[in-house]
Amino acid sequence: MDEPTPVLRTVDLGTARLLPDVDRPAAWLLTVDDAPQSYLDLSDPTHLEFEYLRRLGHLVDTVAAPGAPLRALHLGGGALTLPRYVAATRPGSRQRVVEADGRLAQLVDERLPLPPDSGITVTVDDARAAVEAAPPGAVDLLVADVFGGSRVPPQVTTLGYVRAAARALRPGGVYAANLADARPFGFLRPQLAALAARFAHVCLLAEPAVLRGRRFGNLVVAASDAELPLAALARRVAADAFPARLVAGPELAELAGDATPVVAEAAALPSPRPPEGAFQV
């Protein structure tokens, strides 16, 4: 059998590369302008390589009874790693993925096609527009993994966006987002304030070194009007091969401090540019 070869393609938002993993014959790394976007093992969709995706996977595992199907909306597609994980671990789930980069979506469809019975549909649209157009109460889980290159775009950082996301959730549904920042968390803290302004329960999952200010990194936030599975989630992320901490309650309020949500859309800013090499894999 021929060895898989790298794929280079110009997409709408830059240059995409699909790179085979020599250690896992059916696995691929997707980068856009050299920023890692997705890692996918076609032979094992339950394998989550990236640390932040493992934390999102633990959240998926704990937000409903084991194996129960979910209605999910994913903002940001990449190689569809998390939707494929949900499809594998929760058969019968109905999932919609919104990807802003049409040519990237086409590349993934060509080279990393979904099985015909996946229950996953992909649409090309702007994440903010898709959330605002979503029917009220349409989904159990809304996951935002929206990056323009290596930065979260400003249109998904405001209080208006958070309110639109909350409307799309059923009562008790869960919102989750992958963010990126470093201490003193000038980007993260207003995001926490916006979530706390709309949701009764919020938590944060992050590597201890990122929380302590030792490096730039991913931070996963989760929010709901219902209680989150904090105990189960904390145990899972602490026992992971890449351990993380769960921050909630007074500790999270202390982290957010006196930050306020971004209300004016014109005042919204993207997440900070990561330092060189921050997301190398």
Buried (B, 14 or more C-beta within 10 A) or exposed (E): EEEBEEBEBEBBBBEBBBBBBEEBEBBBBBBBBEBBBBBBBBEBBEBBBBBBBBBBBBBBBBBBEEEEBBBBBBBBBBBBBBBBBBBBBBEEBBBBBBBBBBBBBBBBEEBBEBEEEBBBEBEBBBBBEBBBEBEEEBBBBBBBBBBBBBBBBBBBBBBBBBBBBBBBBBEEBBBBBBBBBBBEBEBBBBBBBBBBBBBEBBBBBBBEEBBEEEEBBBBBBBBBBEEBBBEEBBBBBEEBEEEBBBBBEEBBBEBBEEBEBBEEBEEBBBBBEBEEEBBEE
